[in-house]
Amino acid sequence: MSFRMLAIAVAAALLPAAASADEGMWMPSQLPDVAAQLKAAGFQGDPADLADLTQPPMSAVVSLGGCTASFVSPEGLVVTNHHCAYGAIQLNSTPEKNLMKDGFIAATRDQEPSAGPSARVLVTTGFDRITERILADARGKTGRAYYDAIDTASKAAVAECEQEAGYRCRVANMYYGTDFYLIRQLEIKDVRLAYAPPESIGNYGDEIDNFMWPRHTGDFSFYRAYVGKDGKPAAYSKDNVPYQPPAYLEVSTDPVADGDFAMLAGYPGTTYRHRMASEFKQQIEWQLPSRVALYDNLLKTIDKATAGNADAKVLYAAQVAGLKNGLKRAQGELDGLRRSDAIRVRGEDEASMLAWLAKQGDAAATQADIKAVQAVLDQASATRERDQLFAVMRSQTQLLGNALRLQRLAMERGKPDPQRESGYQQRDEALIEASLKQVQRRYDPAVEKALLAELLRQYRALPATQRIAEVDAVFGSDETQARAALDKLYAASKLGTEAERLRLLKAGPEEVKASDDPLMQAAATLMPAVLREETVDKTRDGELLRLRPSYMRALIGYRQSQGRAVYPDANSTLRVSYGNVTGMTPRDGVRYVPLTTVQGIVEKHTGKEPFDAPKALRDAIANGDFGSTADPQLKTQTVNFLTNLDTTGGNSGSPVLDARGRLIGLNFDSNWEAVSASWMFDPRYKRAIHVDMRYLRWLLAKVYPAPHLLKEMNLPAE
């Protein structure tokens, strides 16, 4: 096959000629083409129904912007993971009323508190291919010009899509610049917390059990989505009414057993399985080890800075949970990629692909593009340490990060809206305001100063060639100067008050620029470095967008010639994976059975965090009254189960469905051996971990009762 033919036949190449049932994160539009495989795996519905995002069950599956959830009642009730709702739980907690520790049940709807002004429920209503429109003006351009052409076309498509109020749209890049899709989502802005178990249930085992099997965690919570009385999305108001979704999932009351069909729908964040061999090598040899060290140091810094300060511990609980998860995930990914010998395996696969490519009739241009991709990647590696630290200085701080955001927003407001930087257009200002309002609940000056001091310590250890003049101008060039600068910046800044942040949000560009607040002045000094880095990134990204499709066409052609599956890398768009309930044998003499029971909770209980099972739970287990939720074979209450479904970050909260499309579980974790699946799928080790809906039902019926929620879901209160 010539590459001219491949260039116009990518869509056909996506079809899984010989896919393993447990491998692949498929776009819903691809599912009719895998109908035979779905049926063979045990699916009893019509695969064509899964391609229609406006019909059940897909229309019941929603994004939370980083996690997945699903509607489970006609009154806007949404179920997701406890750890996905943790930010909202923390936001509504105080040392005196700690919802994280004690859990929360809204007995009536007027008791449901806001999940925060930035909380969103996003219902996908459109998923349309617009490749030609996006690439039309980019052809013939290179670097930054290529990037800008795609960016301009994408913004125009989004602006047109969002002309109808209440919708959030974006353009999704598939196959690294090969294809583009317009995603249209109803944006529900009033999200409220309806139920959360105590973290001693919702986070039982914490980081010790994270990514481990067996698990015994009730990782679930309930939100409710609200809209205005006209049925349209609206900001939080006591007058709003529950949203009536187009569909909701039926919760199964049948047993779950080894070998049963299982299917998952969700919004997986990012996978990298189609990256080049050199990128695999860098991930294993530098990126993951450096991330482990960085996150470990940040966690130690926060722990030391919050010692003896209960208020600060509450304020940083969500950030700490995120860092812990990121740390363990990075370590697990590193161990897994080494276990799967990923550098060798991916290197040999790429070498075979390039040998196949050399035999094709018109491969010269493709080979040149692939070499050019490698040159761009090599250039980016030169400043990787500096770039990582500078990015974390902005992302892991509240006041400094938001000072930079306010300065950038003021700059962008001087431009016509279509020319503003993405993230700073008029469509983004409500989310920026919501973020500024939440600072109060997630910030302590001593902790932020400690975080910056640690990051600056690491920055100063870099070679002189990686130093940033603006960073040195703000924070000095040694530890003494840095600590003095931090004390001065935070002592005199007024950004710690919500009123001042919102005043600057509403101020004109000249007023923001003239602000004498020391943190705003520091942000103004740092901004040229941010913009300079951004220019370099966009030039590089433009070249990669232009060149990577050649690599992808070669990879698709090669794998198709072998009858191997080719599916898009995940990119936070709706995907479906399917397989079975199954255990595994991770190493000699060890067997993971696919179901755990409440007996494991008792066995792990120590009376100390993170294995401090609450007395109400232990008493209920001892009582043995499991009613209709007991497993008929095990004769006890199940907790979690394993499948071979293909998942990654972002799939947290994803509904797990049975052969008839009924809800049987909530995805919340992977086993330790499978954390590396974002880069490499290894069927020997890849498993996903789910909350058994029978455990959820039992907790709501017998332990932390919420009979009104069971009734709302048409479930027996027994």
C-alpha positions in Angstrom: 0.0 0.0 0.0 1.4 3.4 -0.9 1.5 6.2 1.7 -0.7 8.4 -0.5 -3.4 5.7 -0.1 -2.7 5.4 3.6 -3.1 9.1 4.0 -6.8 8.9 2.9 -7.5 5.6 4.5 -6.7 6.2 8.1 -10.3 5.7 9.2 -10.3 2.2 7.7 -7.0 1.5 9.4 -8.6 2.1 12.8 -10.6 -1.1 12.5 -9.3 -3.9 14.8 -8.4 -6.7 12.5 -7.4 -8.9 15.4 -7.9 -7.2 18.7 -7.8 -8.9 22.1 -11.2 -8.2 23.8 -9.5 -6.5 26.7 -7.3 -4.2 24.7 -8.3 -0.8 23.3 -10.0 2.4 24.2 -12.5 2.7 21.4 -14.3 5.8 20.2 -18.1 5.1 20.3 -18.2 5.6 16.6 -15.9 2.6 16.1 -18.0 0.2 18.1 -20.3 -1.0 15.3 -17.2 -2.0 13.5 -16.2 -4.2 16.4 -19.6 -5.7 16.7 -18.4 -9.3 16.2 -15.8 -8.9 18.9 -18.3 -7.4 21.3 -20.8 -10.2 20.7 -18.1 -12.8 21.1 -17.0 -11.3 24.4 -20.6 -11.6 25.7 -22.3 -8.3 25.0 -26.1 -8.8 24.6 -27.1 -5.4 23.2 -26.9 -3.8 19.8 -23.3 -2.4 19.3 -24.8 0.2 17.0 -26.6 1.7 19.9 -23.3 2.4 21.6 -22.3 4.8 18.8 -25.1 7.2 19.4 -24.1 9.6 22.2 -27.6 10.9 22.5 -29.0 7.5 23.4 -28.5 5.2 26.5 -26.2 4.1 27.8 -23.7 6.6 26.4 -25.9 9.6 27.1 -25.9 8.7 30.8 -22.1 8.8 31.0 -20.6 12.3 31.9 -17.3 14.0 32.4 -16.4 15.8 35.6 -13.4 17.4 33.9 -10.7 14.9 35.1 -13.0 12.1 36.3 -15.9 10.2 34.9 -19.4 9.8 36.4 -22.9 8.7 35.4 -26.5 9.5 35.9 -28.4 6.9 38.0 -31.8 8.6 38.4 -34.2 10.8 36.4 -33.5 13.5 39.1 -29.9 14.3 38.2 -28.3 12.0 40.7 -24.7 11.3 39.7 -22.4 8.6 41.0 -18.7 8.8 40.8 -15.7 8.0 43.0 -15.1 9.3 46.5 -11.6 10.5 45.4 -13.2 12.3 42.4 -15.5 14.2 44.8 -12.8 14.7 47.4 -12.1 18.3 46.5 -15.8 19.1 47.1 -15.8 17.1 50.3 -12.7 19.0 51.5 -14.2 22.3 50.3 -17.2 21.8 52.6 -15.1 20.6 55.6 -13.8 22.4 58.6 -12.0 21.1 61.7 -15.3 21.3 63.6 -17.4 19.7 60.8 -15.0 17.4 58.9 -16.9 15.7 56.1 -13.7 13.9 55.0 -13.5 12.1 58.3 -17.2 11.7 59.2 -18.8 11.4 55.8 -21.9 13.2 54.6 -25.6 12.4 53.9 -28.0 15.0 52.7 -31.3 13.8 54.0 -33.2 16.3 51.8 -32.2 18.1 48.7 -32.1 21.5 50.4 -29.3 20.1 52.5 -27.1 19.3 49.5 -24.1 21.8 49.5 -22.4 23.2 46.4 -19.5 21.2 45.2 -17.8 24.5 44.5 -18.1 27.2 41.8 -15.7 25.4 39.4 -17.4 22.0 39.7 -18.9 20.8 36.4 -21.0 18.0 35.0 -20.3 17.7 31.2 -22.8 15.8 29.1 -21.4 15.0 25.6 -24.0 15.6 22.9 -21.8 15.8 19.8 -18.6 14.1 18.5 -18.0 15.2 14.8 -15.0 14.8 12.6 -13.8 18.2 11.3 -10.3 17.3 10.1 -10.4 19.1 6.8 -11.7 22.3 8.4 -8.9 22.4 11.0 -6.1 21.6 8.6 -7.2 23.7 5.6 -5.2 26.8 6.4 -2.3 24.9 8.0 -1.1 23.1 4.9 2.2 24.4 3.6 3.1 26.1 6.9 5.7 25.0 9.5 6.4 25.5 13.2 4.6 28.3 15.0 2.7 29.2 11.8 1.3 25.7 11.6 0.4 25.7 15.3 -1.3 29.1 14.9 -3.3 28.0 11.9 -4.7 25.0 13.8 -5.3 27.1 16.9 -7.2 29.7 15.0 -9.3 27.2 13.1 -10.0 25.3 16.4 -11.1 28.5 18.2 -13.4 29.4 15.3 -15.0 26.0 15.4 -15.5 26.2 19.2 -16.9 29.7 19.1 -19.5 28.6 16.5 -20.3 25.5 18.5 -20.8 27.6 21.7 -23.2 30.1 20.2 -26.0 28.3 21.9 -25.8 29.1 25.6 -25.1 26.3 28.0 -22.6 24.3 25.9 -18.9 23.8 26.3 -17.0 22.7 23.1 -13.5 21.8 22.2 -11.5 20.3 19.4 -9.9 17.0 20.1 -6.7 16.0 18.3 -6.7 12.3 17.3 -3.6 10.4 16.3 -1.2 13.3 17.0 -2.5 15.7 14.3 -3.9 13.2 11.9 -7.6 13.7 12.7 -9.6 16.3 14.6 -13.0 16.1 16.2 -15.4 18.7 17.6 -16.7 17.7 21.0 -19.9 19.4 22.2 -21.0 19.1 25.8 -23.8 20.5 27.9 -22.1 22.3 30.8 -23.9 21.9 34.0 -22.5 24.5 36.5 -24.6 23.8 39.6 -23.2 20.6 41.1 -24.0 19.6 44.7 -22.8 16.9 47.1 -25.5 14.4 48.0 -23.7 11.6 49.8 -20.1 10.7 50.7 -19.0 7.9 53.0 -16.4 8.6 55.6 -12.9 8.4 54.2 -12.3 5.4 56.4 -14.6 3.7 53.8 -14.2 5.8 50.7 -10.4 5.8 51.1 -9.8 2.6 53.1 -6.2 1.7 52.8 -5.1 5.1 51.4 -1.7 5.1 49.7 -0.7 1.7 51.2 -3.4 -0.1 49.2 -3.4 2.3 46.2 -2.8 0.4 43.0 -2.8 -2.9 45.0 -4.9 -6.0 45.1 -6.7 -7.1 47.1 -8.6 -3.9 47.6 -11.5 -3.3 50.1 -12.4 0.3 49.4 -15.9 1.9 49.1 -14.6 4.6 46.6 -17.9 6.2 45.7 -19.9 9.4 46.3 -23.0 11.0 44.9 -23.5 14.4 43.3 -26.6 16.0 42.0 -26.8 18.2 39.0 -29.0 21.2 39.1 -30.2 23.7 36.3 -32.4 26.7 36.2 -36.1 26.4 36.2 -36.0 26.7 32.4 -34.0 23.5 32.3 -30.9 25.2 31.1 -27.5 25.3 32.8 -27.1 28.1 35.4 -24.8 29.1 38.2 -25.6 27.9 41.7 -28.9 29.2 43.0 -31.3 28.0 45.7 -34.0 28.3 43.1 -32.4 25.9 40.7 -34.0 22.5 40.1 -32.6 19.0 39.6 -31.5 18.3 36.0 -33.5 15.7 34.2 -30.9 13.7 32.1 -31.7 12.2 28.7 -31.0 8.8 30.2 -29.8 7.2 33.4 -28.2 3.8 34.1 -30.1 1.0 35.7 -28.2 -0.5 38.7 -28.0 -4.2 38.4 -29.1 -6.4 41.3 -27.7 -9.6 39.7 -24.5 -11.3 41.0 -21.1 -10.6 39.5 -19.0 -13.6 38.8 -15.6 -14.7 37.3 -15.8 -14.7 33.5 -18.8 -12.3 33.2 -18.8 -9.8 30.4 -17.9 -6.2 31.4 -17.8 -3.0 29.6 -16.6 0.4 30.7 -17.5 3.9 29.3 -15.5 6.9 30.4 -13.2 9.8 29.7 -9.6 8.4 30.0 -7.1 11.2 30.3 -4.0 10.6 28.2 -2.2 7.6 26.9 1.1 7.4 25.0 1.1 4.0 23.4 1.8 5.4 19.9 4.8 7.5 20.9 8.2 6.9 19.5 10.7 4.5 21.0 13.0 7.4 22.1 10.1 8.9 24.0 9.6 5.5 25.8 13.3 5.6 26.7 13.1 9.1 28.1 10.0 8.3 30.1 11.7 5.4 31.8 15.2 6.8 32.2 14.4 10.4 33.2 10.8 11.6 33.4 9.4 9.0 35.8 12.5 8.9 38.2 12.5 12.8 38.3 8.8 12.9 38.9 9.0 10.4 41.8 11.8 12.5 43.4 9.9 15.8 42.9 6.6 14.7 44.3 8.2 13.0 47.2 10.0 16.2 48.1 6.8 18.3 47.8 4.9 15.9 50.0 7.6 16.0 52.7 7.6 19.8 52.5 3.9 20.0 53.0 4.0 17.5 55.8 6.7 19.5 57.6 4.9 22.9 57.0 1.5 21.7 58.3 2.9 19.8 61.3 0.8 20.7 64.3 -1.6 22.9 62.3 -5.0 21.1 61.9 -6.4 23.9 59.8 -3.5 23.8 57.3 -3.9 20.0 57.0 -7.5 20.4 56.0 -6.6 23.1 53.5 -4.0 21.0 51.8 -5.8 17.6 52.0 -6.9 17.6 48.4 -3.4 18.7 47.1 -1.7 16.1 49.3 -4.0 13.4 48.0 -3.3 14.4 44.4 0.5 14.4 45.0 0.4 11.0 46.8 -1.5 9.5 43.9 0.8 11.0 41.4 3.9 9.8 43.2 2.7 6.2 43.6 1.4 6.2 40.0 4.8 7.4 38.7 6.7 4.8 40.7 4.3 2.0 39.6 4.5 3.1 36.0 8.3 3.0 36.2 8.3 -0.4 37.8 5.8 -1.7 35.2 7.6 -0.4 32.2 10.8 -2.0 33.4 9.0 -5.2 34.2 7.6 -5.3 30.6 11.1 -4.4 29.2 9.4 -1.6 27.4 12.6 0.1 26.0 13.6 -3.1 24.3 10.1 -4.1 23.2 9.1 -0.7 21.8 12.5 -0.3 20.2 12.3 -3.6 18.4 8.7 -2.9 17.3 9.8 0.5 15.9 12.8 -0.9 14.2 10.6 -3.5 12.5 8.2 -0.8 11.4 11.0 1.3 9.9 12.3 -1.8 8.1 8.8 -2.4 6.7 8.5 1.3 5.8 11.8 1.2 3.8 10.2 -1.5 1.5 7.3 0.7 0.6 7.3 2.5 -2.7 7.1 6.1 -1.7 8.6 6.1 1.8 11.3 8.8 1.4 9.2 11.8 2.5 7.8 9.8 5.5 11.3 8.7 6.6 12.4 12.4 6.4 9.5 13.5 8.6 10.2 10.8 11.2 13.9 12.0 11.4 12.6 15.5 11.8 10.3 14.5 14.7 13.3 13.0 16.5 15.3 16.2 16.0 12.5 18.3 17.6 12.3 15.9 20.5 16.0 16.0 21.1 15.9 19.8 21.2 13.1 19.7 23.9 15.3 17.5 26.1 17.9 20.1 26.5 15.9 22.2 29.1 13.6 19.5 30.5 14.7 19.9 34.1 14.2 23.6 34.1 10.9 23.5 32.3 9.5 20.9 34.7 10.4 23.0 37.8 9.1 26.2 36.4 5.8 24.6 35.5 5.4 23.2 39.0 6.1 26.6 40.6 3.0 27.8 38.8 0.8 24.7 39.2 1.4 23.8 42.8 1.0 27.3 44.3 -2.3 29.2 44.9 -1.3 32.8 45.3 1.7 32.9 42.9 -0.1 30.8 40.4 -3.2 33.0 40.5 -1.1 36.2 40.4 0.3 34.9 37.1 -3.2 34.0 35.9 -4.5 37.5 36.7 -1.6 39.2 34.9 -2.1 37.0 31.9 -5.8 37.6 31.8 -5.3 41.3 31.9 -2.9 41.0 28.9 -5.3 38.9 26.9 -8.2 41.2 27.5 -6.5 43.8 25.3 -7.0 41.5 22.3 -10.1 40.6 20.3 -11.6 37.5 21.9 -10.7 35.0 19.0 -7.0 36.1 19.3 -6.8 35.5 23.1 -4.8 32.6 24.4 -6.8 29.5 25.0 -7.8 29.4 28.7 -8.2 33.2 28.8 -11.1 33.8 26.4 -14.4 35.2 27.6 -15.7 31.6 27.8 -13.0 30.9 30.4 -13.6 33.8 32.7 -16.3 32.2 34.8 -14.0 29.2 35.6 -11.1 31.6 36.4 -13.4 33.5 38.8 -14.5 30.2 40.4 -10.9 29.2 40.9 -10.1 32.5 42.5 -13.0 32.1 45.0 -11.7 28.7 46.1 -8.2 29.8 47.0 -9.3 30.6 50.6 -10.1 26.9 51.2 -6.8 25.6 49.8 -4.1 28.0 50.8 -1.9 28.8 53.8 1.0 31.3 53.4 3.5 29.3 55.4 2.9 26.2 53.3 3.1 28.0 50.0 6.3 29.7 51.0 7.8 26.3 52.0 6.8 24.8 48.7 8.4 27.6 46.7 11.5 27.5 48.8 11.9 23.8 48.1 11.3 24.2 44.3 13.8 27.1 44.2 16.3 24.9 46.0 16.1 22.4 43.2 16.1 25.1 40.6 19.4 26.6 41.9 21.0 23.2 41.6 20.6 23.2 37.9 23.4 24.1 35.5 23.8 27.8 34.9 22.7 27.3 31.3 19.2 26.3 32.6 18.7 29.3 34.9 15.9 31.8 34.1 16.8 35.5 34.5 13.3 36.5 35.6 13.2 33.8 38.3 16.5 35.0 39.7 15.3 38.6 39.6 12.3 37.8 41.7 13.7 35.3 44.1 17.5 35.9 44.1 20.3 33.6 43.4 20.9 31.8 46.8 18.9 30.4 49.7 19.2 33.5 51.9 18.0 35.8 49.2 15.1 33.4 48.3 13.8 33.2 51.8 14.0 36.9 52.3 12.2 37.5 49.0 9.4 35.0 49.9 8.9 36.6 53.3 8.6 40.0 51.8 6.3 38.9 49.0 3.8 37.1 51.2 3.9 39.4 54.1 2.8 42.4 52.1 0.5 40.8 49.5 -3.2 41.3 49.7 -4.0 38.4 47.3 -4.8 36.2 50.3 -8.2 37.9 50.5 -10.9 37.0 48.1 -12.1 40.6 47.7 -8.7 41.7 46.4 -8.4 38.8 43.9 -11.9 39.5 42.6 -11.2 43.2 42.4 -8.1 42.5 40.2 -10.2 40.1 38.1 -12.6 42.9 37.3 -10.0 45.6 36.9 -8.8 46.9 33.6 -5.5 45.9 32.0 -3.8 49.1 33.0 -4.9 48.9 36.6 -3.7 45.3 36.9 -0.4 46.2 35.3 0.0 49.1 37.7 -0.8 47.1 40.8 1.7 47.6 43.6 0.9 44.3 45.3 4.3 42.5 45.6 3.0 39.2 44.2 1.4 40.9 41.3 4.7 42.7 40.6 6.5 39.4 40.9 4.1 37.8 38.4 4.6 40.8 36.0 8.4 40.2 36.2 8.0 36.5 35.6 5.6 36.9 32.7 8.2 37.4 29.9 9.7 34.1 30.9 6.3 32.4 30.7 5.6 33.9 27.3 9.1 33.0 26.0 8.7 29.4 27.1 5.2 29.4 25.5 6.6 30.6 22.2 9.2 27.8 22.2 6.6 25.2 23.1 4.1 26.4 20.4 6.9 26.4 17.7 7.8 22.9 18.8 4.2 21.7 19.0 3.5 23.1 15.6 6.3 21.0 14.1 5.1 17.9 15.9 1.6 18.4 14.7 2.8 18.7 11.2 5.3 15.8 11.3 3.8 13.2 13.6 1.0 12.2 11.2 3.7 10.7 8.9 4.9 8.5 11.8 1.3 7.6 12.6 0.5 6.6 9.1 3.6 4.4 9.0 2.6 2.8 12.4 -1.0 2.2 11.3 0.1 0.7 8.0 2.7 -1.6 9.6 0.3 -2.8 12.4 -2.5 -3.2 10.0 -0.2 -5.4 7.8 0.2 -7.6 10.9 -3.5 -7.7 11.7 -2.9 -5.8 14.9 -5.4 -3.5 16.6 -5.0 0.3 16.1 -7.0 2.6 18.3 -6.5 6.3 19.2 -4.4 7.2 22.2 -6.7 8.5 24.9 -7.2 12.3 25.1 -10.1 12.9 27.6 -12.8 12.1 25.0 -15.5 9.5 25.5 -14.1 5.9 25.1 -15.3 2.4 25.6 -13.4 -0.7 26.5 -14.7 -4.2 27.0 -13.6 -7.5 28.4 -14.4 -9.8 31.4 -14.4 -10.1 35.1 -11.2 -12.0 35.7 -8.3 -12.5 38.1 -4.6 -12.9 37.3 -1.3 -14.5 38.2 1.2 -11.6 38.5 4.1 -13.9 39.6 4.9 -17.4 40.4 2.7 -18.9 43.2 0.5 -15.8 43.5 -3.1 -15.8 42.2 -5.4 -12.8 42.3 -9.0 -13.9 42.7 -11.4 -11.5 41.0 -13.7 -10.6 44.0 -12.9 -9.4 47.5 -15.3 -9.5 50.5 -15.9 -7.6 53.7 -13.9 -10.2 55.6 -10.8 -8.5 54.1 -11.8 -5.2 55.8 -11.8 -7.0 59.1 -8.5 -8.7 58.4 -6.8 -5.4 57.5 -8.4 -3.4 60.4 -5.7 -2.1 62.8 -7.6 0.7 64.5 -5.2 3.3 63.0 -5.3 5.1 59.7 -5.5 4.1 56.9 -7.0 0.8 58.2 -9.4 2.2 60.8 -12.7 0.7 59.6 -15.5 2.6 61.4 -17.4 0.8 64.2 -20.7 1.0 62.3 -19.1 -0.9 59.4 -17.4 -3.5 61.6 -20.6 -4.0 63.6 -22.6 -4.5 60.4 -20.1 -7.0 59.1 -20.2 -8.9 62.4 -24.0 -8.9 62.3 -23.8 -10.6 58.9 -27.1 -9.1 57.6 -26.3 -8.7 53.9 -29.7 -9.3 52.5 -30.1 -9.2 48.8 -26.6 -7.9 48.2 -24.9 -11.0 49.4 -23.0 -13.0 46.8 -24.8 -16.3 46.3 -21.6 -18.3 45.9 -19.4 -16.6 48.5 -22.3 -16.3 51.0 -21.1 -12.9 52.1 -20.8 -9.3 51.0 -18.5 -8.5 48.2 -16.5 -5.2 48.1 -14.3 -4.8 44.9 -13.8 -6.8 41.7 -11.2 -7.1 39.0 -11.6 -7.0 35.2 -9.2 -6.9 32.2 -10.7 -3.6 31.0 -8.4 -1.1 29.4 -8.3 2.0 31.6 -6.0 4.9 32.6 -6.2 8.1 34.6 -9.5 9.9 33.9 -11.4 6.7 34.0 -11.9 7.1 37.7 -15.6 7.0 38.4 -16.4 5.3 35.0 -19.4 3.0 35.1 -18.8 -0.6 34.6 -21.7 -2.3 32.7 -22.8 -5.8 32.3 -23.9 -7.6 29.1 -27.2 -5.8 29.2 -25.8 -2.4 29.8 -26.7 -2.3 33.6 -24.4 -0.7 36.2 -22.4 -3.3 38.1 -19.4 -1.3 39.3 -17.4 1.9 39.4 -13.9 2.0 38.2 -11.4 3.5 40.7 -8.0 1.9 40.4 -5.6 -0.4 38.6 -3.3 -3.1 40.1 0.3 -2.2 40.7 1.5 -4.3 37.8 -0.8 -2.3 35.4 0.0 1.3 36.2 2.3 1.5 33.2 -0.6 0.8 30.8 -0.8 4.5 29.9 2.3 3.8 27.9 2.3 0.1 27.2 -0.6 -2.4 27.3 0.6 -5.8 28.6 -2.3 -8.3 28.7 -0.4 -10.4 31.3 -0.7 -7.7 33.9 -3.4 -5.2 32.9 -6.3 -5.3 35.3 -8.8 -2.6 36.5 -10.3 -2.4 40.0 -13.9 -1.5 40.6 -16.3 -0.9 43.5 -19.0 -3.6 43.4 -22.3 -1.9 43.3 -23.6 -4.5 45.7 -21.2 -3.1 48.3 -22.5 0.4 47.6 -26.1 -0.7 47.9 -25.4 -2.5 51.2 -23.7 0.5 52.7 -26.6 2.7 51.8 -29.1 0.2 53.2 -27.4 -1.1 56.4 -24.3 1.0 57.4 -24.6 4.7 56.5 -28.3 4.5 55.5 -29.6 6.6 52.7 -32.9 4.9 51.9 -34.1 7.9 49.9 -31.2 7.4 47.4 -31.9 3.7 47.1 -35.6 4.5 46.4 -34.6 7.1 43.8 -32.5 4.5 42.0 -35.4 2.0 42.2 -33.3 -0.3 44.4 -34.5 -2.3 47.4 -33.7 -0.8 50.8 -32.5 -4.1 52.2 
